[in-house]
């Protein structure tokens, strides 16, 4: 009798231990519109691997890449609603919901890498203000930022080096802030998902595309365009967000692991983006794409036609926009960021 009771106790302990182990296993799903070969797609995989390594696979990440679940325009709502746990999204997609976030796309504010890097450093006021605005408006928490590079205009035959070159041309843009830039300077903006650029240029829906140079090789855009205008007028940045309810359900240990992994892969990509852009420009030239840098008078023309975009940002962004512009002004007095784009290397 005693022996049977002992066996029963042992079995109960084994079952409880098994249930406890299963209860500690957590799986999160992440949606991305990028192919796994894209540099930001690689960064997501690095994050997954680091989380699983640190947690000894008690926390796993399943990535649905290449827009298999959601396209660019559906990610924010999907994460906010809890339809999926985590999502990768280009920051300009927040502009429709949170005017202040579009500061990164304001013409010629963030037009060199050192300034962007510093502004989005986790210890900077600007980063904290933007993350807070996203959280308060969407209920989603920013985990880390991923740089996609500086903005170019990719076209066929005619370089878009001045506003006159885009007049009445249909141009793919990332979101509402970049759409305002194109519209003010005479073009016809079309907000399209990143994965639709190639087909849209092939079938004539657009004449040009506003994108990052890394997309020339990664999205095969060199097959449909032969000219790059380096306007470099805005930074293309993206974030990975997590649903707040999902986040609060995680153990403190798992939260710490995610924070550590996110910080690590963010720094890795931030350190690599200049090299990746240089390699993309080399690839483009080797495949017959001509690259045009803007002359000072051309920059002045773009600045003049797009000036109302910043005015609208200040009005629509309210107090948050004022706080961000104060943080921006402070950054521009720092040693890292006072020289301007002339101090940045240009391949």
URWOSUL-V579029 format. One record per pair of residues at least 6 apart in sequence whose ideal C-beta (glycine too) atoms are under 6 Angstrom apart, sorted by the first residue. I is the first residue (numbers start at 1). GAP is how many residues later the second one is. D is the distance in whole Angstrom. If there is no record, write none. Layout:
i=I gap=GAP d=D
i=I gap=GAP d=D
This chain:
i=24 gap=34 d=5
i=25 gap=33 d=6
i=26 gap=33 d=5
i=27 gap=33 d=5
i=28 gap=33 d=5
i=28 gap=57 d=4
i=28 gap=58 d=6
i=29 gap=33 d=5
i=29 gap=55 d=5
i=29 gap=56 d=5
i=30 gap=31 d=6
i=30 gap=33 d=5
i=30 gap=56 d=4
i=31 gap=33 d=5
i=31 gap=38 d=5
i=31 gap=39 d=5
i=31 gap=53 d=5
i=31 gap=56 d=5
i=32 gap=12 d=6
i=32 gap=33 d=5
i=32 gap=56 d=4
i=33 gap=34 d=4
i=33 gap=38 d=6
i=33 gap=39 d=5
i=33 gap=161 d=6
i=33 gap=162 d=6
i=34 gap=6 d=5
i=34 gap=7 d=4
i=35 gap=6 d=6
i=35 gap=31 d=5
i=36 gap=29 d=5
i=38 gap=180 d=5
i=39 gap=237 d=5
i=40 gap=106 d=5
i=41 gap=24 d=6
i=43 gap=103 d=6
i=43 gap=222 d=5
i=43 gap=226 d=5
i=44 gap=19 d=6
i=46 gap=219 d=5
i=47 gap=214 d=5
i=47 gap=218 d=5
i=48 gap=13 d=4
i=50 gap=211 d=4
i=51 gap=8 d=6
i=51 gap=10 d=6
i=51 gap=206 d=6
i=51 gap=210 d=5
i=52 gap=8 d=6
i=54 gap=203 d=5
i=55 gap=202 d=5
i=59 gap=195 d=5
i=67 gap=128 d=5
i=70 gap=8 d=5
i=71 gap=122 d=5
i=72 gap=121 d=4
i=72 gap=122 d=6
i=75 gap=12 d=4
i=75 gap=14 d=4
i=76 gap=13 d=6
i=76 gap=62 d=6
i=78 gap=6 d=5
i=79 gap=8 d=4
i=79 gap=61 d=5
i=79 gap=162 d=5
i=79 gap=164 d=5
i=80 gap=58 d=5
i=80 gap=59 d=5
i=80 gap=60 d=5
i=82 gap=161 d=5
i=85 gap=158 d=6
i=85 gap=161 d=5
i=86 gap=156 d=5
i=87 gap=154 d=6
i=88 gap=152 d=5
i=90 gap=84 d=5
i=90 gap=148 d=5
i=91 gap=10 d=6
i=91 gap=13 d=6
i=91 gap=146 d=5
i=92 gap=13 d=5
i=92 gap=82 d=4
i=92 gap=83 d=3
i=92 gap=85 d=5
i=92 gap=86 d=6
i=93 gap=82 d=5
i=94 gap=7 d=4
i=95 gap=7 d=4
i=95 gap=80 d=5
i=95 gap=81 d=4
i=95 gap=82 d=5
i=96 gap=80 d=5
i=97 gap=40 d=5
i=98 gap=35 d=5
i=98 gap=39 d=5
i=99 gap=217 d=4
i=99 gap=218 d=4
i=100 gap=33 d=5
i=100 gap=217 d=4
i=100 gap=220 d=4
i=100 gap=221 d=5
i=100 gap=224 d=6
i=101 gap=29 d=6
i=101 gap=32 d=6
i=102 gap=75 d=4
i=103 gap=221 d=5
i=104 gap=6 d=6
i=104 gap=131 d=5
i=104 gap=133 d=6
i=105 gap=72 d=4
i=105 gap=73 d=5
i=105 gap=129 d=5
i=106 gap=204 d=5
i=106 gap=207 d=6
i=107 gap=74 d=6
i=107 gap=126 d=5
i=107 gap=199 d=4
i=107 gap=202 d=6
i=108 gap=125 d=5
i=108 gap=195 d=6
i=110 gap=6 d=5
i=110 gap=125 d=4
i=111 gap=121 d=5
i=111 gap=122 d=6
i=111 gap=230 d=5
i=112 gap=229 d=4
i=112 gap=232 d=4
i=113 gap=161 d=6
i=113 gap=231 d=6
i=114 gap=222 d=5
i=114 gap=223 d=6
i=115 gap=222 d=4
i=116 gap=119 d=4
i=117 gap=153 d=6
i=118 gap=218 d=5
i=118 gap=219 d=6
i=119 gap=7 d=5
i=119 gap=212 d=6
i=120 gap=7 d=5
i=120 gap=25 d=5
i=125 gap=202 d=4
i=126 gap=201 d=4
i=129 gap=194 d=6
i=129 gap=195 d=6
i=131 gap=11 d=4
i=133 gap=187 d=6
i=134 gap=8 d=6
i=135 gap=6 d=6
i=139 gap=105 d=5
i=140 gap=101 d=4
i=140 gap=103 d=6
i=141 gap=101 d=5
i=141 gap=103 d=6
i=141 gap=106 d=5
i=142 gap=97 d=5
i=142 gap=99 d=6
i=143 gap=97 d=5
i=143 gap=99 d=6
i=143 gap=119 d=5
i=144 gap=96 d=6
i=144 gap=118 d=4
i=144 gap=122 d=4
i=145 gap=92 d=6
i=145 gap=94 d=5
i=145 gap=121 d=6
i=146 gap=92 d=5
i=146 gap=123 d=6
i=147 gap=90 d=6
i=147 gap=123 d=6
i=147 gap=126 d=4
i=148 gap=64 d=5
i=148 gap=88 d=4
i=148 gap=90 d=6
i=149 gap=63 d=4
i=149 gap=64 d=6
i=149 gap=65 d=5
i=149 gap=87 d=6
i=149 gap=128 d=5
i=150 gap=82 d=5
i=151 gap=80 d=6
i=151 gap=82 d=6
i=151 gap=83 d=5
i=151 gap=85 d=6
i=152 gap=61 d=5
i=152 gap=76 d=5
i=152 gap=78 d=6
i=153 gap=7 d=4
i=153 gap=55 d=6
i=153 gap=57 d=6
i=153 gap=76 d=5
i=153 gap=78 d=6
i=154 gap=55 d=5
i=154 gap=67 d=6
i=154 gap=71 d=5
i=154 gap=74 d=6
i=155 gap=53 d=4
i=155 gap=70 d=6
i=155 gap=72 d=5
i=156 gap=69 d=5
i=156 gap=70 d=6
i=159 gap=68 d=5
i=159 gap=70 d=5
i=159 gap=133 d=5
i=160 gap=6 d=5
i=160 gap=69 d=4
i=161 gap=68 d=5
i=161 gap=131 d=5
i=161 gap=133 d=6
i=161 gap=137 d=5
i=162 gap=136 d=5
i=162 gap=139 d=5
i=163 gap=22 d=4
i=163 gap=23 d=5
i=163 gap=138 d=5
i=163 gap=142 d=5
i=166 gap=20 d=6
i=166 gap=21 d=4
i=167 gap=19 d=4
i=169 gap=18 d=5
i=169 gap=38 d=4
i=169 gap=39 d=6
i=170 gap=18 d=5
i=170 gap=20 d=6
i=170 gap=36 d=5
i=170 gap=37 d=5
i=171 gap=11 d=5
i=171 gap=16 d=5
i=171 gap=18 d=6
i=171 gap=37 d=5
i=171 gap=39 d=6
i=172 gap=18 d=5
i=172 gap=20 d=5
i=172 gap=25 d=6
i=172 gap=34 d=5
i=172 gap=37 d=4
i=173 gap=6 d=5
i=173 gap=9 d=6
i=173 gap=16 d=5
i=173 gap=18 d=6
i=173 gap=37 d=5
i=178 gap=32 d=6
i=179 gap=10 d=4
i=179 gap=12 d=6
i=180 gap=129 d=5
i=181 gap=125 d=5
i=181 gap=128 d=6
i=182 gap=7 d=4
i=183 gap=6 d=6
i=184 gap=121 d=6
i=184 gap=122 d=5
i=184 gap=124 d=6
i=184 gap=125 d=6
i=185 gap=120 d=4
i=185 gap=121 d=6
i=190 gap=16 d=6
i=192 gap=8 d=6
i=197 gap=12 d=5
i=197 gap=22 d=6
i=198 gap=21 d=6
i=198 gap=22 d=6
i=200 gap=6 d=5
i=201 gap=23 d=4
i=202 gap=22 d=6
i=212 gap=24 d=5
i=213 gap=64 d=5
i=213 gap=67 d=4
i=213 gap=68 d=6
i=214 gap=62 d=6
i=214 gap=66 d=5
i=215 gap=6 d=6
i=216 gap=6 d=5
i=216 gap=64 d=6
i=216 gap=68 d=5
i=217 gap=63 d=6
i=217 gap=66 d=5
i=222 gap=65 d=5
i=222 gap=67 d=5
i=226 gap=62 d=6
i=226 gap=63 d=5
i=227 gap=63 d=5
i=228 gap=61 d=6
i=228 gap=63 d=5
i=229 gap=63 d=5
i=230 gap=63 d=5
i=278 gap=69 d=5
i=281 gap=66 d=5
i=313 gap=8 d=6
i=314 gap=7 d=5
i=331 gap=6 d=5
